[in-house]
Amino acid sequence: MSLTRLLAIARKELLQLRRDTRSLLLAFLLPVLLLVLFGYAISWDVRNIRTAVLDGDRSARSRELIDAFRASGYFTFVEGLERPGEIGNLFDRGSVQLALVIPPGFAADLSAGRTARVQAIVDGSDANTATIVLAYSEAIVRTWSGRVQLQGATAMALPIVAESRIWYNEELASRNMIVPGLVAVIMMIIAAMLTSLTIAREWERGTMEQLAATPVSRVEVVLGKLLPYLGIGLADVVVCSVLGVLLFDVPFRGNPALLMALSFLFLTGALGLGLFISVVARSQVLATQVAMVATFLPAFLLSGFMFAIEVMPPALRAVSLLIPARYFLVVTRGIFLKGIGIEALHTQALLMVAFAVAGLGLAVLRFRKELG
């Protein structure tokens, strides 16, 4: 392999990129646009929970409990109810997500040392939101109950006091998990789409004849076309990471050099996949469509970004092993949030190396300079 011929192919690809405005926009503008769009649009935080209250006790204690819900910042009280029959109509119209029912005798039961009951009725049509709303409600009631017990006449201490400590994402903000994951998912999509056009473009423009007449080898063509996009991909990783920290306040606790080194491995595999698609398709339109199908849905659905891999059926868990974004997602979240080093990420690094070798190997094997 000649370094001179390799760099000549890379320079030729750079010149083509300068003349191709669409590819330049795809390379530099689309990753930023996707990060900003998805970063603001995707959120698993549940706030402003529309709540109706049926206070059948109308006591100081019942008002204290309602105030505890209001002070949490998660609940917005939109309705005050007079009778239970109104609850169904509110849920049918989608006006509320939670109905808090405090029965008569609530304060009397507390004063007598009996168990006082509160009913939380949740709209379960959105199962994930309903689960979170119930968890919030139970936590507020549990905390308030402990405070009431400590304020009792006997001032009896609680037998067990649970103290929670959250590591890595102290605010439990979903953006801290979403944005590093987006870096992995977006780069998988962009990298494969960029190189999926390279060799297909040569066939469509008729310049493959000129390339076939040169003494360059298949390896030199593939690597030469990959190098410019590898530089662009690394630049995109830097831009997306900086935007994640500055725009979304995501903490960055790890080593930037380690992130770039592992990004190099990941991008090599993703770009190699795009080159393989370009070699097989020989059409820019078809190559773009195949690249989207092969990267967008798997990266979003099977990488662990949207859904935990542990809860997937065994067949899908097996398929997810073939998704390189799964491993890079562990890398980005680990470096951003946990500040972990290569000792914790060596498995992901080895798997991304294997994917890079496989992607480039398939592209080289399938590429032919011969015409016809």
KAKA-V895745 format. One record per residue. N is the residue number from 1. RES is the residue in one letter. D_LAST is the distance of its C-alpha to the last C-alpha in Angstrom with 1 decimal. Layout:
n:res:d_last
N:RES:D_LAST
N:RES:D_LAST
//
This chain:
n:res:d_last
1:M:25.5
2:S:26.6
3:L:28.6
4:T:28.1
5:R:24.3
6:L:24.7
7:L:27.1
8:A:25.0
9:I:22.1
10:A:24.9
11:R:26.5
12:K:23.3
13:E:23.0
14:L:26.7
15:L:26.4
16:Q:23.7
17:L:26.1
18:R:29.0
19:R:27.4
20:D:26.3
21:T:29.7
22:R:28.5
23:S:27.1
24:L:30.4
25:L:32.4
26:L:30.6
27:A:31.1
28:F:34.8
29:L:36.4
30:L:35.0
31:P:36.3
32:V:39.8
33:L:39.8
34:L:38.9
35:L:41.5
36:V:44.3
37:L:43.5
38:F:43.3
39:G:46.0
40:Y:48.5
41:A:47.3
42:I:47.1
43:S:50.5
44:W:52.2
45:D:55.6
46:V:58.0
47:R:60.6
48:N:62.8
49:I:63.3
50:R:65.2
51:T:68.4
52:A:71.4
53:V:74.7
54:L:77.4
55:D:80.4
56:G:83.0
57:D:85.1
58:R:85.4
59:S:86.9
60:A:86.5
61:R:84.5
62:S:82.0
63:R:81.5
64:E:80.9
65:L:78.1
66:I:76.5
67:D:76.9
68:A:75.1
69:F:72.0
70:R:72.2
71:A:72.5
72:S:69.4
73:G:67.3
74:Y:65.0
75:F:67.0
76:T:67.8
77:F:70.8
78:V:70.4
79:E:72.9
80:G:76.4
81:L:77.1
82:E:80.5
83:R:79.7
84:P:77.0
85:G:76.1
86:E:74.3
87:I:71.6
88:G:69.6
89:N:69.3
90:L:68.1
91:F:65.3
92:D:64.4
93:R:64.0
94:G:62.1
95:S:64.9
96:V:65.4
97:Q:63.5
98:L:66.7
99:A:70.2
100:L:72.8
101:V:75.9
102:I:79.1
103:P:81.8
104:P:85.5
105:G:87.4
106:F:84.6
107:A:87.0
108:A:89.8
109:D:87.7
110:L:86.7
111:S:90.4
112:A:91.5
113:G:89.0
114:R:87.1
115:T:83.3
116:A:82.3
117:R:79.3
118:V:76.7
119:Q:74.1
120:A:70.6
121:I:68.7
122:V:65.0
123:D:62.3
124:G:59.9
125:S:57.2
126:D:55.3
127:A:55.8
128:N:54.6
129:T:56.9
130:A:59.8
131:T:59.5
132:I:59.7
133:V:62.6
134:L:64.6
135:A:64.0
136:Y:65.3
137:S:68.3
138:E:69.3
139:A:69.1
140:I:71.3
141:V:73.8
142:R:73.9
143:T:74.5
144:W:77.1
145:S:78.9
146:G:79.2
147:R:80.8
148:V:83.2
149:Q:84.2
150:L:85.0
151:Q:87.0
152:G:89.1
153:A:92.8
154:T:92.5
155:A:89.6
156:M:88.2
157:A:85.2
158:L:82.1
159:P:81.8
160:I:78.1
161:V:76.5
162:A:72.7
163:E:71.2
164:S:67.5
165:R:65.4
166:I:61.8
167:W:59.6
168:Y:56.5
169:N:56.6
170:E:60.3
171:E:60.1
172:L:57.8
173:A:55.7
174:S:52.4
175:R:50.7
176:N:51.2
177:M:49.0
178:I:46.6
179:V:45.7
180:P:44.7
181:G:42.6
182:L:41.0
183:V:39.8
184:A:37.9
185:V:36.5
186:I:35.5
187:M:33.8
188:M:31.8
189:I:30.5
190:I:30.1
191:A:28.4
192:A:25.6
193:M:25.1
194:L:25.0
195:T:22.2
196:S:20.2
197:L:19.3
198:T:18.4
199:I:14.8
200:A:14.0
201:R:15.8
202:E:13.6
203:W:10.5
204:E:12.9
205:R:14.7
206:G:11.9
207:T:13.5
208:M:10.7
209:E:10.3
210:Q:14.0
211:L:13.9
212:A:11.5
213:A:14.1
214:T:17.0
215:P:18.6
216:V:18.7
217:S:18.1
218:R:16.6
219:V:20.3
220:E:21.1
221:V:18.4
222:V:19.4
223:L:23.1
224:G:23.0
225:K:21.6
226:L:24.2
227:L:27.3
228:P:27.9
229:Y:27.7
230:L:29.9
231:G:32.5
232:I:32.3
233:G:32.7
234:L:35.8
235:A:37.2
236:D:36.8
237:V:38.6
238:V:41.5
239:V:41.8
240:C:41.8
241:S:44.3
242:V:46.6
243:L:46.5
244:G:47.3
245:V:50.3
246:L:51.6
247:L:50.7
248:F:51.3
249:D:53.8
250:V:51.9
251:P:53.4
252:F:51.4
253:R:53.2
254:G:50.7
255:N:49.2
256:P:46.7
257:A:45.2
258:L:44.6
259:L:42.9
260:M:40.5
261:A:39.8
262:L:39.0
263:S:37.0
264:F:34.8
265:L:34.1
266:F:33.5
267:L:31.2
268:T:29.1
269:G:28.4
270:A:27.9
271:L:25.6
272:G:23.6
273:L:23.4
274:G:22.1
275:L:19.3
276:F:18.3
277:I:18.3
278:S:16.2
279:V:13.5
280:V:13.6
281:A:14.1
282:R:11.7
283:S:14.4
284:Q:17.7
285:V:19.9
286:L:18.7
287:A:18.8
288:T:22.3
289:Q:23.5
290:V:22.4
291:A:24.0
292:M:27.2
293:V:27.5
294:A:26.8
295:T:29.3
296:F:31.9
297:L:33.5
298:P:33.5
299:A:34.8
300:F:37.5
301:L:38.6
302:L:38.0
303:S:38.6
304:G:42.4
305:F:42.4
306:M:43.7
307:F:45.0
308:A:46.5
309:I:44.3
310:E:47.5
311:V:48.3
312:M:44.9
313:P:44.6
314:P:43.6
315:A:40.1
316:L:39.3
317:R:40.9
318:A:38.6
319:V:35.5
320:S:36.9
321:L:36.6
322:L:32.8
323:I:33.4
324:P:33.6
325:A:35.5
326:R:38.3
327:Y:38.9
328:F:38.6
329:L:41.0
330:V:43.6
331:V:43.1
332:T:43.6
333:R:46.6
334:G:48.1
335:I:47.9
336:F:49.0
337:L:51.8
338:K:52.9
339:G:52.2
340:I:51.1
341:G:49.6
342:I:47.0
343:E:49.4
344:A:49.0
345:L:45.3
346:H:44.0
347:T:42.7
348:Q:40.6
349:A:39.4
350:L:38.3
351:L:36.4
352:M:34.6
353:V:33.7
354:A:32.3
355:F:30.2
356:A:29.0
357:V:28.0
358:A:26.2
359:G:24.4
360:L:23.2
361:G:22.5
362:L:20.2
363:A:18.3
364:V:17.9
365:L:17.0
366:R:14.2
367:F:12.8
368:R:9.9
369:K:9.6
370:E:6.7
371:L:3.8
372:G:0.0
//
